Amino acid sequence: MGFWGMQNPDENKAEEGRPEPLITRRELAKLCKVSTRTVDNWVANKRIPVLRGPSERCVRFSWSEVVKSLRSAEEGSCK
């Protein structure tokens, strides 16, 4: 078990030379063990980076970037 109870999915690890697969809002919520509304709040508050598709509703996330961002935010809140 990782940061904030997040699972570190082996299937989402990028292989050398390959880009990391992007995950959906629902997949991110499941991995972080939070609701999709919490993910929406993180995006609205700019706590995590988001990649938007052709429409505002089409959003994807990079697992490694989300973890970095949340760790950074947690470390900053303790200072």
PyMOL Python script that loads the backbone (N, CA, C, O; Angstrom):
from pymol import cmd

cmd.read_pdbstr("""\
ATOM      1  N   MET A   1       0.854  -1.170   0.000  1.00  0.00           N
ATOM      2  CA  MET A   1       0.000   0.000   0.000  1.00  0.00           C
ATOM      3  C   MET A   1       0.895   1.225   0.000  1.00  0.00           C
ATOM      4  O   MET A   1       1.887   1.273   0.727  1.00  0.00           O
ATOM      5  N   GLY A   2       0.556   2.198  -0.797  1.00  0.00           N
ATOM      6  CA  GLY A   2       1.391   3.379  -0.942  1.00  0.00           C
ATOM      7  C   GLY A   2       0.820   4.605  -0.267  1.00  0.00           C
ATOM      8  O   GLY A   2       0.083   4.523   0.716  1.00  0.00           O
ATOM      9  N   PHE A   3       1.174   5.707  -0.808  1.00  0.00           N
ATOM     10  CA  PHE A   3       0.784   7.027  -0.331  1.00  0.00           C
ATOM     11  C   PHE A   3      -0.727   7.148  -0.229  1.00  0.00           C
ATOM     12  O   PHE A   3      -1.437   6.820  -1.180  1.00  0.00           O
ATOM     13  N   TRP A   4      -1.230   7.613   0.907  1.00  0.00           N
ATOM     14  CA  TRP A   4      -2.661   7.810   1.174  1.00  0.00           C
ATOM     15  C   TRP A   4      -3.480   6.562   0.932  1.00  0.00           C
ATOM     16  O   TRP A   4      -4.663   6.651   0.602  1.00  0.00           O
ATOM     17  N   GLY A   5      -2.877   5.415   1.089  1.00  0.00           N
ATOM     18  CA  GLY A   5      -3.579   4.173   0.839  1.00  0.00           C
ATOM     19  C   GLY A   5      -3.715   3.853  -0.638  1.00  0.00           C
ATOM     20  O   GLY A   5      -4.434   2.927  -1.013  1.00  0.00           O
ATOM     21  N   MET A   6      -3.022   4.623  -1.484  1.00  0.00           N
ATOM     22  CA  MET A   6      -3.107   4.409  -2.932  1.00  0.00           C
ATOM     23  C   MET A   6      -2.400   3.119  -3.303  1.00  0.00           C
ATOM     24  O   MET A   6      -1.342   2.793  -2.765  1.00  0.00           O
ATOM     25  N   GLN A   7      -2.987   2.411  -4.209  1.00  0.00           N
ATOM     26  CA  GLN A   7      -2.348   1.221  -4.744  1.00  0.00           C
ATOM     27  C   GLN A   7      -1.391   1.670  -5.835  1.00  0.00           C
ATOM     28  O   GLN A   7      -1.634   2.673  -6.506  1.00  0.00           O
ATOM     29  N   ASN A   8      -0.322   0.943  -6.011  1.00  0.00           N
ATOM     30  CA  ASN A   8       0.601   1.250  -7.099  1.00  0.00           C
ATOM     31  C   ASN A   8       0.421   0.178  -8.161  1.00  0.00           C
ATOM     32  O   ASN A   8       1.043  -0.881  -8.089  1.00  0.00           O
ATOM     33  N   PRO A   9      -0.426   0.449  -9.146  1.00  0.00           N
ATOM     34  CA  PRO A   9      -0.776  -0.596 -10.111  1.00  0.00           C
ATOM     35  C   PRO A   9       0.374  -0.929 -11.048  1.00  0.00           C
ATOM     36  O   PRO A   9       0.860  -0.067 -11.780  1.00  0.00           O
ATOM     37  N   ASP A  10       0.804  -2.185 -11.020  1.00  0.00           N
ATOM     38  CA  ASP A  10       1.891  -2.612 -11.900  1.00  0.00           C
ATOM     39  C   ASP A  10       1.532  -2.411 -13.369  1.00  0.00           C
ATOM     40  O   ASP A  10       2.395  -2.102 -14.192  1.00  0.00           O
ATOM     41  N   GLU A  11       0.246  -2.591 -13.692  1.00  0.00           N
ATOM     42  CA  GLU A  11      -0.145  -2.454 -15.088  1.00  0.00           C
ATOM     43  C   GLU A  11      -0.053  -1.013 -15.580  1.00  0.00           C
ATOM     44  O   GLU A  11      -0.066  -0.779 -16.789  1.00  0.00           O
ATOM     45  N   ASN A  12       0.040  -0.040 -14.670  1.00  0.00           N
ATOM     46  CA  ASN A  12       0.151   1.355 -15.087  1.00  0.00           C
ATOM     47  C   ASN A  12       1.593   1.834 -15.144  1.00  0.00           C
ATOM     48  O   ASN A  12       1.843   2.991 -15.483  1.00  0.00           O
ATOM     49  N   LYS A  13       2.542   0.971 -14.821  1.00  0.00           N
ATOM     50  CA  LYS A  13       3.948   1.368 -14.916  1.00  0.00           C
ATOM     51  C   LYS A  13       4.345   1.422 -16.380  1.00  0.00           C
ATOM     52  O   LYS A  13       4.056   0.517 -17.162  1.00  0.00           O
ATOM     53  N   ALA A  14       5.013   2.508 -16.723  1.00  0.00           N
ATOM     54  CA  ALA A  14       5.460   2.644 -18.111  1.00  0.00           C
ATOM     55  C   ALA A  14       6.674   1.753 -18.343  1.00  0.00           C
ATOM     56  O   ALA A  14       7.591   1.708 -17.524  1.00  0.00           O
ATOM     57  N   GLU A  15       6.668   1.058 -19.448  1.00  0.00           N
ATOM     58  CA  GLU A  15       7.837   0.281 -19.818  1.00  0.00           C
ATOM     59  C   GLU A  15       8.846   1.233 -20.423  1.00  0.00           C
ATOM     60  O   GLU A  15       8.490   2.292 -20.941  1.00  0.00           O
ATOM     61  N   GLU A  16      10.089   0.853 -20.352  1.00  0.00           N
ATOM     62  CA  GLU A  16      11.144   1.715 -20.871  1.00  0.00           C
ATOM     63  C   GLU A  16      10.890   2.046 -22.341  1.00  0.00           C
ATOM     64  O   GLU A  16      10.669   1.157 -23.163  1.00  0.00           O
ATOM     65  N   GLY A  17      10.925   3.342 -22.654  1.00  0.00           N
ATOM     66  CA  GLY A  17      10.710   3.783 -24.017  1.00  0.00           C
ATOM     67  C   GLY A  17       9.252   3.961 -24.401  1.00  0.00           C
ATOM     68  O   GLY A  17       8.959   4.452 -25.491  1.00  0.00           O
ATOM     69  N   ARG A  18       8.344   3.576 -23.539  1.00  0.00           N
ATOM     70  CA  ARG A  18       6.917   3.717 -23.811  1.00  0.00           C
ATOM     71  C   ARG A  18       6.327   4.776 -22.894  1.00  0.00           C
ATOM     72  O   ARG A  18       6.714   4.865 -21.729  1.00  0.00           O
ATOM     73  N   PRO A  19       5.399   5.580 -23.398  1.00  0.00           N
ATOM     74  CA  PRO A  19       4.749   6.557 -22.524  1.00  0.00           C
ATOM     75  C   PRO A  19       3.851   5.861 -21.506  1.00  0.00           C
ATOM     76  O   PRO A  19       3.299   4.792 -21.770  1.00  0.00           O
ATOM     77  N   GLU A  20       3.719   6.474 -20.367  1.00  0.00           N
ATOM     78  CA  GLU A  20       2.857   5.929 -19.312  1.00  0.00           C
ATOM     79  C   GLU A  20       1.400   5.993 -19.764  1.00  0.00           C
ATOM     80  O   GLU A  20       0.968   7.019 -20.291  1.00  0.00           O
ATOM     81  N   PRO A  21       0.634   4.916 -19.570  1.00  0.00           N
ATOM     82  CA  PRO A  21      -0.777   4.966 -19.944  1.00  0.00           C
ATOM     83  C   PRO A  21      -1.528   5.970 -19.069  1.00  0.00           C
ATOM     84  O   PRO A  21      -1.227   6.113 -17.884  1.00  0.00           O
ATOM     85  N   LEU A  22      -2.486   6.653 -19.646  1.00  0.00           N
ATOM     86  CA  LEU A  22      -3.289   7.612 -18.900  1.00  0.00           C
ATOM     87  C   LEU A  22      -4.487   6.899 -18.292  1.00  0.00           C
ATOM     88  O   LEU A  22      -4.970   5.901 -18.828  1.00  0.00           O
ATOM     89  N   ILE A  23      -4.959   7.422 -17.166  1.00  0.00           N
ATOM     90  CA  ILE A  23      -6.085   6.801 -16.482  1.00  0.00           C
ATOM     91  C   ILE A  23      -7.250   7.778 -16.406  1.00  0.00           C
ATOM     92  O   ILE A  23      -7.068   8.993 -16.484  1.00  0.00           O
ATOM     93  N   THR A  24      -8.435   7.234 -16.253  1.00  0.00           N
ATOM     94  CA  THR A  24      -9.654   8.035 -16.182  1.00  0.00           C
ATOM     95  C   THR A  24      -9.876   8.535 -14.756  1.00  0.00           C
ATOM     96  O   THR A  24      -9.195   8.125 -13.816  1.00  0.00           O
ATOM     97  N   ARG A  25     -10.842   9.423 -14.630  1.00  0.00           N
ATOM     98  CA  ARG A  25     -11.221   9.966 -13.323  1.00  0.00           C
ATOM     99  C   ARG A  25     -11.686   8.841 -12.396  1.00  0.00           C
ATOM    100  O   ARG A  25     -11.313   8.807 -11.223  1.00  0.00           O
ATOM    101  N   ARG A  26     -12.480   7.942 -12.910  1.00  0.00           N
ATOM    102  CA  ARG A  26     -12.983   6.820 -12.103  1.00  0.00           C
ATOM    103  C   ARG A  26     -11.854   5.898 -11.669  1.00  0.00           C
ATOM    104  O   ARG A  26     -11.820   5.456 -10.521  1.00  0.00           O
ATOM    105  N   GLU A  27     -10.923   5.602 -12.583  1.00  0.00           N
ATOM    106  CA  GLU A  27      -9.780   4.752 -12.238  1.00  0.00           C
ATOM    107  C   GLU A  27      -8.916   5.423 -11.179  1.00  0.00           C
ATOM    108  O   GLU A  27      -8.448   4.766 -10.249  1.00  0.00           O
ATOM    109  N   LEU A  28      -8.704   6.736 -11.318  1.00  0.00           N
ATOM    110  CA  LEU A  28      -7.909   7.460 -10.330  1.00  0.00           C
ATOM    111  C   LEU A  28      -8.578   7.424  -8.962  1.00  0.00           C
ATOM    112  O   LEU A  28      -7.916   7.191  -7.951  1.00  0.00           O
ATOM    113  N   ALA A  29      -9.877   7.651  -8.929  1.00  0.00           N
ATOM    114  CA  ALA A  29     -10.611   7.610  -7.660  1.00  0.00           C
ATOM    115  C   ALA A  29     -10.477   6.233  -7.005  1.00  0.00           C
ATOM    116  O   ALA A  29     -10.283   6.138  -5.794  1.00  0.00           O
ATOM    117  N   LYS A  30     -10.579   5.192  -7.787  1.00  0.00           N
ATOM    118  CA  LYS A  30     -10.465   3.829  -7.250  1.00  0.00           C
ATOM    119  C   LYS A  30      -9.061   3.575  -6.705  1.00  0.00           C
ATOM    120  O   LYS A  30      -8.909   3.010  -5.622  1.00  0.00           O
ATOM    121  N   LEU A  31      -8.033   3.993  -7.452  1.00  0.00           N
ATOM    122  CA  LEU A  31      -6.655   3.788  -7.004  1.00  0.00           C
ATOM    123  C   LEU A  31      -6.350   4.565  -5.722  1.00  0.00           C
ATOM    124  O   LEU A  31      -5.603   4.092  -4.866  1.00  0.00           O
ATOM    125  N   CYS A  32      -6.935   5.767  -5.597  1.00  0.00           N
ATOM    126  CA  CYS A  32      -6.683   6.609  -4.423  1.00  0.00           C
ATOM    127  C   CYS A  32      -7.650   6.324  -3.283  1.00  0.00           C
ATOM    128  O   CYS A  32      -7.517   6.872  -2.189  1.00  0.00           O
ATOM    129  N   LYS A  33      -8.619   5.467  -3.550  1.00  0.00           N
ATOM    130  CA  LYS A  33      -9.642   5.122  -2.556  1.00  0.00           C
ATOM    131  C   LYS A  33     -10.392   6.362  -2.067  1.00  0.00           C
ATOM    132  O   LYS A  33     -10.588   6.566  -0.869  1.00  0.00           O
ATOM    133  N   VAL A  34     -10.801   7.175  -3.030  1.00  0.00           N
ATOM    134  CA  VAL A  34     -11.619   8.359  -2.763  1.00  0.00           C
ATOM    135  C   VAL A  34     -12.769   8.357  -3.763  1.00  0.00           C
ATOM    136  O   VAL A  34     -12.813   7.526  -4.670  1.00  0.00           O
ATOM    137  N   SER A  35     -13.701   9.293  -3.589  1.00  0.00           N
ATOM    138  CA  SER A  35     -14.816   9.398  -4.530  1.00  0.00           C
ATOM    139  C   SER A  35     -14.385  10.174  -5.775  1.00  0.00           C
ATOM    140  O   SER A  35     -13.375  10.878  -5.768  1.00  0.00           O
ATOM    141  N   THR A  36     -15.168  10.031  -6.836  1.00  0.00           N
ATOM    142  CA  THR A  36     -14.880  10.804  -8.043  1.00  0.00           C
ATOM    143  C   THR A  36     -15.081  12.293  -7.780  1.00  0.00           C
ATOM    144  O   THR A  36     -14.453  13.125  -8.434  1.00  0.00           O
ATOM    145  N   ARG A  37     -15.939  12.633  -6.842  1.00  0.00           N
ATOM    146  CA  ARG A  37     -16.140  14.040  -6.468  1.00  0.00           C
ATOM    147  C   ARG A  37     -14.861  14.612  -5.849  1.00  0.00           C
ATOM    148  O   ARG A  37     -14.523  15.770  -6.093  1.00  0.00           O
ATOM    149  N   THR A  38     -14.157  13.821  -5.062  1.00  0.00           N
ATOM    150  CA  THR A  38     -12.881  14.264  -4.491  1.00  0.00           C
ATOM    151  C   THR A  38     -11.880  14.536  -5.607  1.00  0.00           C
ATOM    152  O   THR A  38     -11.159  15.533  -5.565  1.00  0.00           O
ATOM    153  N   VAL A  39     -11.831  13.663  -6.597  1.00  0.00           N
ATOM    154  CA  VAL A  39     -10.944  13.879  -7.749  1.00  0.00           C
ATOM    155  C   VAL A  39     -11.320  15.187  -8.441  1.00  0.00           C
ATOM    156  O   VAL A  39     -10.445  15.972  -8.805  1.00  0.00           O
ATOM    157  N   ASP A  40     -12.625  15.422  -8.623  1.00  0.00           N
ATOM    158  CA  ASP A  40     -13.084  16.675  -9.231  1.00  0.00           C
ATOM    159  C   ASP A  40     -12.635  17.885  -8.415  1.00  0.00           C
ATOM    160  O   ASP A  40     -12.232  18.904  -8.977  1.00  0.00           O
ATOM    161  N   ASN A  41     -12.703  17.771  -7.097  1.00  0.00           N
ATOM    162  CA  ASN A  41     -12.265  18.865  -6.231  1.00  0.00           C
ATOM    163  C   ASN A  41     -10.765  19.104  -6.355  1.00  0.00           C
ATOM    164  O   ASN A  41     -10.325  20.253  -6.395  1.00  0.00           O
ATOM    165  N   TRP A  42      -9.977  18.037  -6.417  1.00  0.00           N
ATOM    166  CA  TRP A  42      -8.533  18.181  -6.595  1.00  0.00           C
ATOM    167  C   TRP A  42      -8.225  18.921  -7.897  1.00  0.00           C
ATOM    168  O   TRP A  42      -7.343  19.779  -7.941  1.00  0.00           O
ATOM    169  N   VAL A  43      -8.964  18.577  -8.957  1.00  0.00           N
ATOM    170  CA  VAL A  43      -8.764  19.237 -10.252  1.00  0.00           C
ATOM    171  C   VAL A  43      -9.164  20.712 -10.147  1.00  0.00           C
ATOM    172  O   VAL A  43      -8.420  21.590 -10.586  1.00  0.00           O
ATOM    173  N   ALA A  44     -10.328  20.983  -9.571  1.00  0.00           N
ATOM    174  CA  ALA A  44     -10.816  22.363  -9.445  1.00  0.00           C
ATOM    175  C   ALA A  44      -9.867  23.227  -8.620  1.00  0.00           C
ATOM    176  O   ALA A  44      -9.683  24.410  -8.907  1.00  0.00           O
ATOM    177  N   ASN A  45      -9.264  22.624  -7.589  1.00  0.00           N
ATOM    178  CA  ASN A  45      -8.336  23.354  -6.717  1.00  0.00           C
ATOM    179  C   ASN A  45      -6.896  23.298  -7.215  1.00  0.00           C
ATOM    180  O   ASN A  45      -5.978  23.778  -6.551  1.00  0.00           O
ATOM    181  N   LYS A  46      -6.713  22.700  -8.402  1.00  0.00           N
ATOM    182  CA  LYS A  46      -5.390  22.583  -9.042  1.00  0.00           C
ATOM    183  C   LYS A  46      -4.372  21.846  -8.171  1.00  0.00           C
ATOM    184  O   LYS A  46      -3.185  22.172  -8.169  1.00  0.00           O
ATOM    185  N   ARG A  47      -4.852  20.857  -7.440  1.00  0.00           N
ATOM    186  CA  ARG A  47      -3.954  20.020  -6.626  1.00  0.00           C
ATOM    187  C   ARG A  47      -3.285  18.940  -7.453  1.00  0.00           C
ATOM    188  O   ARG A  47      -2.198  18.474  -7.109  1.00  0.00           O
ATOM    189  N   ILE A  48      -3.936  18.532  -8.554  1.00  0.00           N
ATOM    190  CA  ILE A  48      -3.367  17.500  -9.407  1.00  0.00           C
ATOM    191  C   ILE A  48      -3.407  17.964 -10.860  1.00  0.00           C
ATOM    192  O   ILE A  48      -4.308  18.703 -11.258  1.00  0.00           O
ATOM    193  N   PRO A  49      -2.427  17.529 -11.650  1.00  0.00           N
ATOM    194  CA  PRO A  49      -2.427  17.886 -13.073  1.00  0.00           C
ATOM    195  C   PRO A  49      -3.451  17.051 -13.845  1.00  0.00           C
ATOM    196  O   PRO A  49      -3.674  15.878 -13.546  1.00  0.00           O
ATOM    197  N   VAL A  50      -4.050  17.668 -14.817  1.00  0.00           N
ATOM    198  CA  VAL A  50      -5.079  16.992 -15.616  1.00  0.00           C
ATOM    199  C   VAL A  50      -4.800  17.239 -17.096  1.00  0.00           C
ATOM    200  O   VAL A  50      -4.326  18.306 -17.486  1.00  0.00           O
ATOM    201  N   LEU A  51      -5.102  16.240 -17.903  1.00  0.00           N
ATOM    202  CA  LEU A  51      -5.003  16.371 -19.352  1.00  0.00           C
ATOM    203  C   LEU A  51      -6.422  16.352 -19.896  1.00  0.00           C
ATOM    204  O   LEU A  51      -7.179  15.415 -19.641  1.00  0.00           O
ATOM    205  N   ARG A  52      -6.778  17.375 -20.635  1.00  0.00           N
ATOM    206  CA  ARG A  52      -8.146  17.474 -21.158  1.00  0.00           C
ATOM    207  C   ARG A  52      -8.183  17.052 -22.612  1.00  0.00           C
ATOM    208  O   ARG A  52      -7.260  17.323 -23.380  1.00  0.00           O
ATOM    209  N   GLY A  53      -9.258  16.390 -22.974  1.00  0.00           N
ATOM    210  CA  GLY A  53      -9.465  15.963 -24.345  1.00  0.00           C
ATOM    211  C   GLY A  53     -10.205  17.035 -25.127  1.00  0.00           C
ATOM    212  O   GLY A  53     -10.175  18.209 -24.759  1.00  0.00           O
ATOM    213  N   PRO A  54     -10.864  16.636 -26.198  1.00  0.00           N
ATOM    214  CA  PRO A  54     -11.559  17.607 -27.044  1.00  0.00           C
ATOM    215  C   PRO A  54     -12.729  18.307 -26.342  1.00  0.00           C
ATOM    216  O   PRO A  54     -13.140  19.393 -26.750  1.00  0.00           O
ATOM    217  N   SER A  55     -13.254  17.691 -25.300  1.00  0.00           N
ATOM    218  CA  SER A  55     -14.338  18.326 -24.545  1.00  0.00           C
ATOM    219  C   SER A  55     -13.902  18.490 -23.090  1.00  0.00           C
ATOM    220  O   SER A  55     -12.965  17.832 -22.638  1.00  0.00           O
ATOM    221  N   GLU A  56     -14.578  19.356 -22.374  1.00  0.00           N
ATOM    222  CA  GLU A  56     -14.266  19.582 -20.956  1.00  0.00           C
ATOM    223  C   GLU A  56     -14.494  18.324 -20.110  1.00  0.00           C
ATOM    224  O   GLU A  56     -13.853  18.148 -19.074  1.00  0.00           O
ATOM    225  N   ARG A  57     -15.383  17.474 -20.541  1.00  0.00           N
ATOM    226  CA  ARG A  57     -15.706  16.274 -19.765  1.00  0.00           C
ATOM    227  C   ARG A  57     -14.688  15.155 -19.939  1.00  0.00           C
ATOM    228  O   ARG A  57     -14.614  14.243 -19.115  1.00  0.00           O
ATOM    229  N   CYS A  58     -13.912  15.224 -20.997  1.00  0.00           N
ATOM    230  CA  CYS A  58     -12.923  14.182 -21.290  1.00  0.00           C
ATOM    231  C   CYS A  58     -11.606  14.538 -20.597  1.00  0.00           C
ATOM    232  O   CYS A  58     -10.830  15.348 -21.104  1.00  0.00           O
ATOM    233  N   VAL A  59     -11.364  13.931 -19.447  1.00  0.00           N
ATOM    234  CA  VAL A  59     -10.141  14.206 -18.699  1.00  0.00           C
ATOM    235  C   VAL A  59      -9.387  12.908 -18.443  1.00  0.00           C
ATOM    236  O   VAL A  59      -9.989  11.850 -18.256  1.00  0.00           O
ATOM    237  N   ARG A  60      -8.077  13.003 -18.437  1.00  0.00           N
ATOM    238  CA  ARG A  60      -7.217  11.852 -18.154  1.00  0.00           C
ATOM    239  C   ARG A  60      -6.103  12.310 -17.232  1.00  0.00           C
ATOM    240  O   ARG A  60      -5.812  13.502 -17.128  1.00  0.00           O
ATOM    241  N   PHE A  61      -5.485  11.349 -16.565  1.00  0.00           N
ATOM    242  CA  PHE A  61      -4.458  11.643 -15.582  1.00  0.00           C
ATOM    243  C   PHE A  61      -3.259  10.736 -15.775  1.00  0.00           C
ATOM    244  O   PHE A  61      -3.391   9.586 -16.193  1.00  0.00           O
ATOM    245  N   SER A  62      -2.105  11.261 -15.469  1.00  0.00           N
ATOM    246  CA  SER A  62      -0.877  10.482 -15.423  1.00  0.00           C
ATOM    247  C   SER A  62      -0.677  10.086 -13.964  1.00  0.00           C
ATOM    248  O   SER A  62      -0.524  10.952 -13.102  1.00  0.00           O
ATOM    249  N   TRP A  63      -0.679   8.791 -13.683  1.00  0.00           N
ATOM    250  CA  TRP A  63      -0.567   8.306 -12.313  1.00  0.00           C
ATOM    251  C   TRP A  63       0.669   8.869 -11.613  1.00  0.00           C
ATOM    252  O   TRP A  63       0.575   9.347 -10.482  1.00  0.00           O
ATOM    253  N   SER A  64       1.818   8.818 -12.270  1.00  0.00           N
ATOM    254  CA  SER A  64       3.055   9.278 -11.635  1.00  0.00           C
ATOM    255  C   SER A  64       2.997  10.775 -11.324  1.00  0.00           C
ATOM    256  O   SER A  64       3.509  11.206 -10.291  1.00  0.00           O
ATOM    257  N   GLU A  65       2.384  11.572 -12.198  1.00  0.00           N
ATOM    258  CA  GLU A  65       2.279  13.016 -11.967  1.00  0.00           C
ATOM    259  C   GLU A  65       1.307  13.324 -10.829  1.00  0.00           C
ATOM    260  O   GLU A  65       1.537  14.246 -10.046  1.00  0.00           O
ATOM    261  N   VAL A  66       0.235  12.562 -10.740  1.00  0.00           N
ATOM    262  CA  VAL A  66      -0.730  12.751  -9.651  1.00  0.00           C
ATOM    263  C   VAL A  66      -0.069  12.447  -8.310  1.00  0.00           C
ATOM    264  O   VAL A  66      -0.221  13.211  -7.358  1.00  0.00           O
ATOM    265  N   VAL A  67       0.661  11.339  -8.229  1.00  0.00           N
ATOM    266  CA  VAL A  67       1.340  10.966  -6.979  1.00  0.00           C
ATOM    267  C   VAL A  67       2.335  12.051  -6.578  1.00  0.00           C
ATOM    268  O   VAL A  67       2.377  12.458  -5.417  1.00  0.00           O
ATOM    269  N   LYS A  68       3.139  12.523  -7.539  1.00  0.00           N
ATOM    270  CA  LYS A  68       4.108  13.593  -7.245  1.00  0.00           C
ATOM    271  C   LYS A  68       3.408  14.829  -6.719  1.00  0.00           C
ATOM    272  O   LYS A  68       3.847  15.428  -5.737  1.00  0.00           O
ATOM    273  N   SER A  69       2.331  15.208  -7.364  1.00  0.00           N
ATOM    274  CA  SER A  69       1.601  16.412  -6.988  1.00  0.00           C
ATOM    275  C   SER A  69       0.994  16.299  -5.592  1.00  0.00           C
ATOM    276  O   SER A  69       1.082  17.237  -4.799  1.00  0.00           O
ATOM    277  N   LEU A  70       0.380  15.159  -5.289  1.00  0.00           N
ATOM    278  CA  LEU A  70      -0.230  14.978  -3.970  1.00  0.00           C
ATOM    279  C   LEU A  70       0.827  14.901  -2.869  1.00  0.00           C
ATOM    280  O   LEU A  70       0.625  15.423  -1.772  1.00  0.00           O
ATOM    281  N   ARG A  71       1.937  14.259  -3.157  1.00  0.00           N
ATOM    282  CA  ARG A  71       3.024  14.212  -2.164  1.00  0.00           C
ATOM    283  C   ARG A  71       3.562  15.608  -1.894  1.00  0.00           C
ATOM    284  O   ARG A  71       3.814  15.972  -0.745  1.00  0.00           O
ATOM    285  N   SER A  72       3.735  16.376  -2.936  1.00  0.00           N
ATOM    286  CA  SER A  72       4.218  17.746  -2.814  1.00  0.00           C
ATOM    287  C   SER A  72       3.252  18.589  -2.002  1.00  0.00           C
ATOM    288  O   SER A  72       3.670  19.364  -1.141  1.00  0.00           O
ATOM    289  N   ALA A  73       1.968  18.441  -2.272  1.00  0.00           N
ATOM    290  CA  ALA A  73       0.949  19.204  -1.547  1.00  0.00           C
ATOM    291  C   ALA A  73       0.927  18.818  -0.071  1.00  0.00           C
ATOM    292  O   ALA A  73       0.756  19.674   0.798  1.00  0.00           O
ATOM    293  N   GLU A  74       1.102  17.519   0.210  1.00  0.00           N
ATOM    294  CA  GLU A  74       1.098  17.066   1.612  1.00  0.00           C
ATOM    295  C   GLU A  74       2.330  17.590   2.348  1.00  0.00           C
ATOM    296  O   GLU A  74       2.218  18.018   3.496  1.00  0.00           O
ATOM    297  N   GLU A  75       3.480  17.567   1.724  1.00  0.00           N
ATOM    298  CA  GLU A  75       4.702  18.070   2.352  1.00  0.00           C
ATOM    299  C   GLU A  75       4.592  19.567   2.601  1.00  0.00           C
ATOM    300  O   GLU A  75       5.048  20.054   3.636  1.00  0.00           O
ATOM    301  N   GLY A  76       3.996  20.303   1.669  1.00  0.00           N
ATOM    302  CA  GLY A  76       3.842  21.744   1.807  1.00  0.00           C
ATOM    303  C   GLY A  76       2.875  22.115   2.915  1.00  0.00           C
ATOM    304  O   GLY A  76       3.038  23.161   3.544  1.00  0.00           O
ATOM    305  N   SER A  77       1.875  21.287   3.171  1.00  0.00           N
ATOM    306  CA  SER A  77       0.900  21.602   4.213  1.00  0.00           C
ATOM    307  C   SER A  77       1.448  21.395   5.610  1.00  0.00           C
ATOM    308  O   SER A  77       0.880  21.902   6.578  1.00  0.00           O
ATOM    309  N   CYS A  78       2.537  20.665   5.733  1.00  0.00           N
ATOM    310  CA  CYS A  78       3.120  20.387   7.049  1.00  0.00           C
ATOM    311  C   CYS A  78       4.099  21.493   7.471  1.00  0.00           C
ATOM    312  O   CYS A  78       4.549  21.506   8.616  1.00  0.00           O
ATOM    313  N   LYS A  79       4.425  22.397   6.583  1.00  0.00           N
ATOM    314  CA  LYS A  79       5.402  23.447   6.906  1.00  0.00           C
ATOM    315  C   LYS A  79       4.746  24.643   7.512  1.00  0.00           C
ATOM    316  O   LYS A  79       5.423  25.617   7.843  1.00  0.00           O
TER     317      LYS A  79
END
""", "prot")
cmd.dss("prot")
cmd.show_as("cartoon", "prot")
cmd.util.cbc("prot")
cmd.orient("prot")
